[in-house]
């Protein structure tokens, strides 16, 4: 609850060069997301980053799948869209992007540019900025 004294101290902090009081330090660590399954394409494993990620994933004892081709399959769970969504959200795919994918693309009508770091999102979230701001689907 704000009191008159706290309003004065807030306004004084805004009008002077005094720094605002520090917020309380975090007492818990952020929850670490770990995928249930990690899939690697052959092209990704040919790169140093792919080998480094494979070593880290193996150290975590996560399920690893080495694909035979550069196409990611096996995420769809029949007609059950909820199961497909859960599978996709719990899977990390390590791939090597084609050279043409690593260039900036404009996002009209704004003056911003985008560099797509991920493709193939099955979620189609209603709040997704990329889905709303891009004429062409970035994924």
N, CA, C and O of each residue as an XYZ file, in Angstrom:
556
protein
N       0.837     -1.173      0.000
C       0.000      0.000      0.000
C       0.880      1.233      0.000
O       1.856      1.294      0.748
N       0.555      2.212     -0.823
C       1.311      3.445     -0.876
C       0.820      4.397      0.194
O      -0.380      4.541      0.424
N       1.769      5.037      0.837
C       1.422      6.059      1.815
C       1.945      7.389      1.313
O       2.673      7.442      0.321
N       1.580      8.455      1.988
C       2.035      9.781      1.564
C       3.558      9.864      1.610
O       4.178     10.479      0.742
N       4.155      9.243      2.624
C       5.614      9.256      2.733
C       6.298      8.535      1.587
O       7.336      8.982      1.098
N       5.713      7.401      1.150
C       6.327      6.657      0.053
C       6.182      7.406     -1.259
O       7.069      7.343     -2.110
N       5.047      8.129     -1.437
C       4.879      8.925     -2.656
C       5.898     10.040     -2.724
O       6.421     10.339     -3.798
N       6.190     10.665     -1.580
C       7.186     11.733     -1.547
C       8.555     11.169     -1.885
O       9.299     11.781     -2.652
N       8.902     10.014     -1.330
C      10.223      9.452     -1.603
C      10.344      9.016     -3.067
O      11.418      9.141     -3.654
N       9.269      8.510     -3.662
C       9.296      8.145     -5.076
C       9.469      9.385     -5.936
O      10.279      9.385     -6.863
N       8.716     10.449     -5.640
C       8.827     11.659     -6.450
C      10.185     12.310     -6.258
O      10.747     12.849     -7.212
N      10.739     12.272     -5.017
C      12.079     12.816     -4.795
C      13.118     12.058     -5.605
O      14.038     12.663     -6.156
N      12.980     10.745     -5.681
C      13.928      9.932     -6.438
C      13.844     10.243     -7.925
O      14.855     10.207     -8.626
N      12.654     10.544     -8.405
C      12.506     10.859     -9.823
C      13.039     12.234    -10.157
O      13.507     12.457    -11.273
N      12.979     13.160     -9.217
C      13.383     14.540     -9.479
C      14.836     14.821     -9.137
O      15.348     15.883     -9.492
N      15.508     13.916     -8.468
C      16.893     14.136     -8.090
C      17.786     13.099     -8.760
O      17.321     12.207     -9.469
N      19.059     13.246     -8.516
C      20.023     12.301     -9.070
C      20.261     11.109     -8.156
O      21.105     10.261     -8.445
N      19.516     11.042     -7.047
C      19.691      9.905     -6.144
C      19.177      8.640     -6.807
O      18.117      8.658     -7.434
N      19.911      7.541     -6.679
C      19.409      6.291     -7.255
C      18.215      5.767     -6.469
O      18.103      5.981     -5.262
N      17.353      5.099     -7.155
C      16.197      4.488     -6.504
C      16.666      3.360     -5.608
O      17.693      2.741     -5.884
N      15.933      3.081     -4.540
C      16.347      1.974     -3.672
C      16.342      0.651     -4.434
O      15.480      0.401     -5.276
N      17.312     -0.174     -4.121
C      17.433     -1.462     -4.809
C      16.285     -2.375     -4.413
O      15.836     -2.375     -3.267
N      15.824     -3.147     -5.375
C      14.774     -4.108     -5.063
C      15.382     -5.274     -4.303
O      16.596     -5.477     -4.304
N      14.523     -6.021     -3.667
C      15.003     -7.157     -2.887
C      15.676     -8.174     -3.802
O      15.180     -8.430     -4.899
N      16.788     -8.755     -3.379
C      17.459     -9.740     -4.235
C      16.613    -10.993     -4.383
O      15.811    -11.326     -3.510
N      16.797    -11.659     -5.464
C      16.070    -12.904     -5.722
C      16.552    -13.963     -4.738
O      17.752    -14.159     -4.547
N      15.599    -14.634     -4.125
C      15.958    -15.644     -3.134
C      15.896    -17.054     -3.698
O      16.250    -18.010     -3.008
N      15.455    -17.198     -4.939
C      15.399    -18.518     -5.561
C      15.963    -18.408     -6.972
O      15.947    -17.342     -7.587
N      16.451    -19.509     -7.456
C      17.010    -19.500     -8.809
C      15.890    -19.749     -9.818
O      14.839    -20.298     -9.487
N      16.138    -19.342    -11.025
C      15.168    -19.578    -12.090
C      15.090    -21.075    -12.385
O      16.083    -21.794    -12.279
N      13.913    -21.524    -12.751
C      13.742    -22.945    -13.048
C      14.411    -23.264    -14.382
O      14.156    -22.598    -15.385
N      15.245    -24.258    -14.388
C      15.958    -24.659    -15.596
C      15.081    -25.592    -16.421
O      14.621    -26.624    -15.933
N      14.858    -25.221    -17.667
C      14.086    -26.083    -18.564
C      15.021    -27.105    -19.171
O      16.065    -26.752    -19.721
N      14.654    -28.363    -19.075
C      15.386    -29.431    -19.724
C      14.413    -30.185    -20.622
O      13.325    -30.561    -20.186
N      14.796    -30.403    -21.859
C      13.911    -31.164    -22.744
C      13.886    -32.627    -22.328
O      14.816    -33.125    -21.694
N      12.811    -33.301    -22.694
C      12.751    -34.733    -22.444
C      13.498    -35.501    -23.526
O      13.997    -36.602    -23.293
N      13.567    -34.902    -24.717
C      14.204    -35.565    -25.854
C      14.972    -34.520    -26.659
O      14.507    -33.393    -26.826
N      16.137    -34.894    -27.149
C      16.949    -34.004    -27.986
C      17.256    -34.748    -29.272
O      17.766    -35.868    -29.246
N      16.940    -34.112    -30.410
C      17.224    -34.725    -31.706
C      18.301    -33.911    -32.415
O      18.303    -32.681    -32.364
N      19.213    -34.613    -33.074
C      20.324    -33.993    -33.797
C      20.251    -34.395    -35.263
O      20.033    -35.563    -35.584
N      20.434    -33.424    -36.146
C      20.536    -33.735    -37.563
C      22.007    -34.023    -37.883
O      22.895    -33.565    -37.164
N      22.271    -34.779    -38.958
C      23.668    -35.074    -39.322
C      24.499    -33.814    -39.572
O      25.666    -33.752    -39.185
N      23.895    -32.804    -40.223
C      24.647    -31.568    -40.490
C      25.035    -30.850    -39.201
O      26.111    -30.256    -39.120
N      24.162    -30.901    -38.191
C      24.478    -30.261    -36.914
C      25.628    -30.986    -36.218
O      26.474    -30.353    -35.587
N      25.657    -32.299    -36.332
C      26.738    -33.064    -35.692
C      28.072    -32.901    -36.409
O      29.120    -33.201    -35.838
N      28.045    -32.427    -37.660
C      29.288    -32.156    -38.378
C      29.953    -30.874    -37.885
O      31.122    -30.626    -38.180
N      29.217    -30.065    -37.141
C      29.739    -28.783    -36.650
C      30.232    -28.930    -35.214
O      29.788    -29.813    -34.480
N      31.154    -28.057    -34.825
C      31.683    -28.082    -33.461
C      30.585    -27.817    -32.433
O      30.560    -28.447    -31.376
N      29.662    -26.870    -32.743
C      28.599    -26.565    -31.790
C      27.715    -27.785    -31.552
O      27.246    -27.997    -30.434
N      27.482    -28.584    -32.580
C      26.669    -29.786    -32.433
C      27.324    -30.792    -31.513
O      26.652    -31.418    -30.692
N      28.630    -30.953    -31.643
C      29.359    -31.877    -30.779
C      29.365    -31.389    -29.319
O      29.256    -32.188    -28.389
N      29.492    -30.077    -29.138
C      29.472    -29.516    -27.785
C      28.106    -29.712    -27.130
O      28.020    -30.080    -25.959
N      27.047    -29.465    -27.887
C      25.699    -29.646    -27.347
C      25.448    -31.117    -27.047
O      24.849    -31.442    -26.022
N      25.896    -32.008    -27.922
C      25.733    -33.443    -27.692
C      26.428    -33.870    -26.396
O      25.884    -34.669    -25.633
N      27.614    -33.344    -26.152
C      28.337    -33.685    -24.924
C      27.578    -33.189    -23.689
O      27.483    -33.903    -22.691
N      27.044    -31.982    -23.754
C      26.297    -31.438    -22.618
C      25.013    -32.220    -22.369
O      24.667    -32.512    -21.224
N      24.313    -32.555    -23.442
C      23.059    -33.295    -23.318
C      23.320    -34.691    -22.776
O      22.566    -35.187    -21.939
N      24.370    -35.315    -23.245
C      24.720    -36.656    -22.770
C      25.075    -36.630    -21.285
O      24.752    -37.562    -20.550
N      25.742    -35.560    -20.846
C      26.093    -35.428    -19.429
C      24.850    -35.280    -18.558
O      24.874    -35.631    -17.378
N      23.766    -34.763    -19.129
C      22.511    -34.602    -18.390
C      21.656    -35.864    -18.420
O      20.586    -35.899    -17.812
N      22.108    -36.889    -19.112
C      21.371    -38.156    -19.252
C      19.989    -37.958    -19.864
O      19.018    -38.578    -19.431
N      19.904    -37.094    -20.871
C      18.650    -36.873    -21.575
C      18.549    -37.838    -22.750
O      19.560    -38.322    -23.257
N      17.329    -38.109    -23.174
C      17.108    -38.981    -24.337
C      17.642    -38.288    -25.586
O      17.244    -37.162    -25.883
N      18.527    -38.937    -26.311
C      19.140    -38.376    -27.517
C      18.762    -39.240    -28.704
O      18.813    -40.468    -28.643
N      18.378    -38.571    -29.793
C      18.072    -39.270    -31.039
C      18.915    -38.668    -32.149
O      18.851    -37.464    -32.402
N      19.696    -39.493    -32.807
C      20.518    -39.054    -33.928
C      19.761    -39.395    -35.209
O      19.579    -40.565    -35.544
N      19.326    -38.363    -35.915
C      18.521    -38.559    -37.118
C      19.391    -39.015    -38.278
O      20.586    -38.724    -38.321
N      18.791    -39.724    -39.210
C      19.514    -40.195    -40.397
C      19.515    -39.161    -41.503
O      20.347    -39.219    -42.409
N      18.573    -38.196    -41.438
C      18.512    -37.133    -42.449
C      18.356    -35.798    -41.733
O      18.210    -35.746    -40.511
N      18.389    -34.731    -42.504
C      18.263    -33.395    -41.926
C      16.810    -32.960    -41.771
O      16.537    -31.790    -41.501
N      15.906    -33.863    -41.934
C      14.480    -33.567    -41.775
C      14.012    -34.078    -40.416
O      14.242    -35.236    -40.067
N      13.355    -33.210    -39.655
C      12.872    -33.589    -38.328
C      11.465    -34.145    -38.461
O      10.560    -33.471    -38.954
N      11.293    -35.367    -38.022
C       9.995    -36.026    -38.081
C       9.692    -36.645    -36.722
O      10.533    -36.647    -35.823
N       8.496    -37.160    -36.589
C       8.142    -37.882    -35.375
C       7.568    -37.032    -34.264
O       7.426    -37.510    -33.138
N       7.232    -35.778    -34.550
C       6.641    -34.935    -33.518
C       5.125    -35.092    -33.448
O       4.534    -34.945    -32.379
N       4.500    -35.387    -34.570
C       3.034    -35.503    -34.588
C       2.602    -36.778    -33.885
O       3.169    -37.851    -34.091
N       1.589    -36.629    -33.053
C       1.043    -37.749    -32.291
C      -0.359    -38.073    -32.797
O      -1.334    -37.945    -32.056
N      -0.459    -38.489    -34.045
C      -1.766    -38.807    -34.639
C      -2.629    -37.567    -34.771
O      -2.151    -36.512    -35.186
N      -3.882    -37.690    -34.423
C      -4.807    -36.560    -34.513
C      -4.898    -35.785    -33.205
O      -5.646    -34.811    -33.126
N      -4.166    -36.185    -32.193
C      -4.230    -35.525    -30.901
C      -3.301    -34.306    -30.898
O      -2.091    -34.441    -30.715
N      -3.880    -33.115    -31.102
C      -3.067    -31.904    -31.190
C      -2.424    -31.550    -29.846
O      -1.335    -30.977    -29.815
N      -3.073    -31.880    -28.765
C      -2.495    -31.596    -27.449
C      -1.237    -32.446    -27.205
O      -0.240    -31.953    -26.678
N      -1.297    -33.701    -27.587
C      -0.121    -34.571    -27.432
C       1.007    -34.108    -28.352
O       2.175    -34.136    -27.964
N       0.661    -33.681    -29.570
C       1.669    -33.151    -30.489
C       2.321    -31.910    -29.903
O       3.541    -31.759    -29.970
N       1.527    -31.029    -29.334
C       2.042    -29.807    -28.714
C       2.984    -30.149    -27.560
O       4.076    -29.588    -27.467
N       2.572    -31.064    -26.683
C       3.416    -31.470    -25.551
C       4.728    -32.080    -26.040
O       5.794    -31.778    -25.503
N       4.652    -32.928    -27.047
C       5.868    -33.548    -27.590
C       6.804    -32.489    -28.160
O       8.010    -32.520    -27.915
N       6.244    -31.551    -28.920
C       7.069    -30.512    -29.539
C       7.697    -29.600    -28.491
O       8.860    -29.218    -28.627
N       6.960    -29.250    -27.463
C       7.486    -28.363    -26.421
C       8.510    -29.044    -25.530
O       9.268    -28.362    -24.840
N       8.553    -30.358    -25.527
C       9.517    -31.095    -24.714
C      10.653    -31.680    -25.543
O      11.418    -32.513    -25.057
N      10.762    -31.242    -26.803
C      11.805    -31.723    -27.702
C      12.701    -30.561    -28.110
O      12.214    -29.496    -28.488
N      13.984    -30.768    -28.033
C      14.959    -29.794    -28.519
C      15.573    -30.362    -29.784
O      16.131    -31.459    -29.769
N      15.472    -29.617    -30.885
C      16.053    -30.044    -32.151
C      17.316    -29.219    -32.415
O      17.267    -27.989    -32.442
N      18.421    -29.892    -32.606
C      19.686    -29.221    -32.906
C      19.942    -29.407    -34.391
O      20.165    -30.522    -34.863
N      19.907    -28.291    -35.125
C      20.043    -28.323    -36.578
C      21.072    -27.287    -37.019
O      21.459    -26.409    -36.248
N      21.501    -27.401    -38.248
C      22.358    -26.387    -38.858
C      21.505    -25.623    -39.854
O      20.938    -26.204    -40.779
N      21.421    -24.321    -39.655
C      20.595    -23.492    -40.534
C      21.266    -23.347    -41.899
O      22.491    -23.263    -41.979
N      20.469    -23.318    -42.977
C      21.061    -23.048    -44.286
C      21.608    -21.623    -44.326
O      21.127    -20.749    -43.605
N      22.597    -21.397    -45.157
C      23.261    -20.087    -45.208
C      22.281    -18.956    -45.493
O      22.442    -17.862    -44.952
N      21.276    -19.186    -46.322
C      20.313    -18.139    -46.649
C      19.428    -17.749    -45.485
O      18.829    -16.674    -45.509
N      19.325    -18.580    -44.476
C      18.469    -18.285    -43.330
C      19.130    -17.325    -42.355
O      18.457    -16.757    -41.496
N      20.424    -17.137    -42.475
C      21.151    -16.303    -41.524
C      21.342    -14.876    -42.023
O      22.424    -14.305    -41.888
N      20.305    -14.313    -42.591
C      20.377    -12.906    -42.991
C      19.167    -12.178    -42.434
O      18.101    -12.761    -42.236
N      19.355    -10.919    -42.194
C      18.279    -10.111    -41.624
C      17.144     -9.951    -42.622
O      17.370     -9.824    -43.825
N      15.915     -9.958    -42.105
C      14.732     -9.772    -42.932
C      13.921     -8.618    -42.359
O      13.766     -8.530    -41.141
N      13.400     -7.733    -43.204
C      12.582     -6.632    -42.681
C      11.251     -7.151    -42.160
O      10.759     -8.184    -42.613
N      10.673     -6.430    -41.207
C       9.343     -6.758    -40.701
C       8.435     -5.552    -40.916
O       8.231     -4.751    -40.004
N       7.888     -5.426    -42.130
C       7.022     -4.284    -42.399
C       5.761     -4.351    -41.558
O       5.335     -5.460    -41.236
N       5.156     -3.288    -41.192
C       5.421     -1.906    -41.573
C       6.415     -1.210    -40.658
O       6.652     -0.014    -40.825
N       7.010     -1.916    -39.689
C       7.945     -1.270    -38.766
C       9.311     -1.115    -39.428
O       9.551     -1.595    -40.536
N      10.178     -0.441    -38.721
C      11.546     -0.257    -39.201
C      12.472     -1.312    -38.610
O      13.692     -1.206    -38.734
N      11.913     -2.309    -37.981
C      12.715     -3.349    -37.342
C      13.096     -4.443    -38.337
O      12.492     -4.596    -39.398
N      14.116     -5.190    -37.949
C      14.576     -6.330    -38.728
C      14.504     -7.559    -37.848
O      14.557     -7.444    -36.623
N      14.385     -8.714    -38.436
C      14.338     -9.942    -37.657
C      15.361    -10.934    -38.191
O      15.665    -10.971    -39.383
N      15.875    -11.726    -37.282
C      16.740    -12.846    -37.608
C      16.097    -14.051    -36.947
O      16.099    -14.172    -35.722
N      15.553    -14.931    -37.750
C      14.823    -16.071    -37.218
C      15.797    -17.087    -36.635
O      16.636    -17.644    -37.343
N      15.671    -17.317    -35.337
C      16.536    -18.270    -34.665
C      15.925    -19.662    -34.624
O      16.624    -20.641    -34.363
N      14.631    -19.754    -34.880
C      13.956    -21.044    -34.824
C      12.933    -21.128    -35.940
O      12.404    -20.113    -36.393
N      12.663    -22.335    -36.373
C      11.665    -22.583    -37.409
C      10.786    -23.739    -36.981
O      11.148    -24.527    -36.108
N       9.635    -23.826    -37.605
C       8.784    -24.991    -37.435
C       8.015    -25.047    -36.139
O       7.737    -26.143    -35.652
N       7.659    -23.932    -35.564
C       6.925    -23.960    -34.297
C       5.520    -24.505    -34.524
O       4.771    -23.948    -35.327
N       5.148    -25.579    -33.836
C       3.818    -26.152    -34.002
C       2.777    -25.517    -33.098
O       1.600    -25.870    -33.163
N       3.200    -24.581    -32.253
C       2.293    -24.087    -31.222
C       1.204    -23.163    -31.757
O       0.058    -23.245    -31.316
N       1.538    -22.295    -32.691
C       0.592    -21.321    -33.231
C      -0.083    -20.530    -32.112
O      -1.305    -20.383    -32.097
N       0.716    -20.025    -31.180
C       0.182    -19.281    -30.039
C      -0.513    -18.008    -30.495
O      -0.038    -17.330    -31.405
N      -1.621    -17.686    -29.876
C      -2.396    -16.508    -30.239
C      -1.629    -15.222    -29.955
O      -1.854    -14.216    -30.627
N      -0.733    -15.232    -28.980
C      -0.016    -14.034    -28.583
C       1.326    -13.867    -29.305
O       2.064    -12.931    -28.999
N       1.657    -14.741    -30.243
C       2.967    -14.726    -30.889
C       3.168    -13.453    -31.708
O       2.378    -13.148    -32.603
N       4.226    -12.718    -31.395
C       4.533    -11.492    -32.117
C       4.896    -11.782    -33.568
O       4.477    -11.052    -34.467
N       5.664    -12.830    -33.807
C       6.089    -13.137    -35.169
C       4.913    -13.481    -36.066
O       4.891    -13.101    -37.237
N       3.932    -14.201    -35.522
C       2.774    -14.568    -36.326
C       1.960    -13.337    -36.691
O       1.391    -13.274    -37.781
N       1.898    -12.365    -35.801
C       1.092    -11.171    -36.045
C       1.818    -10.132    -36.888
O       1.181     -9.403    -37.649
N       3.139    -10.053    -36.767
C       3.878     -8.968    -37.392
C       4.427     -9.315    -38.775
O       4.826     -8.416    -39.515
N       4.457    -10.574    -39.134
C       5.088    -10.957    -40.381
C       4.036    -11.275    -41.436
O       3.060    -11.977    -41.173
N       4.253    -10.747    -42.628
C       3.355    -11.081    -43.736
C       3.554    -12.550    -44.120
O       2.592    -13.289    -44.333
N       4.803    -12.946    -44.201
C       5.124    -14.350    -44.487
C       5.430    -15.033    -43.161
O       6.008    -14.419    -42.264
N       5.061    -16.255    -43.036
C       5.327    -16.978    -41.783
C       6.836    -17.176    -41.637
O       7.458    -17.778    -42.512
N       7.440    -16.682    -40.544
C       8.876    -16.826    -40.373
C       9.300    -18.244    -40.046
O      10.484    -18.568    -40.135
N       8.393    -19.064    -39.683
C       8.752    -20.435    -39.328
C       8.337    -21.364    -40.392
O       8.553    -22.571    -40.278
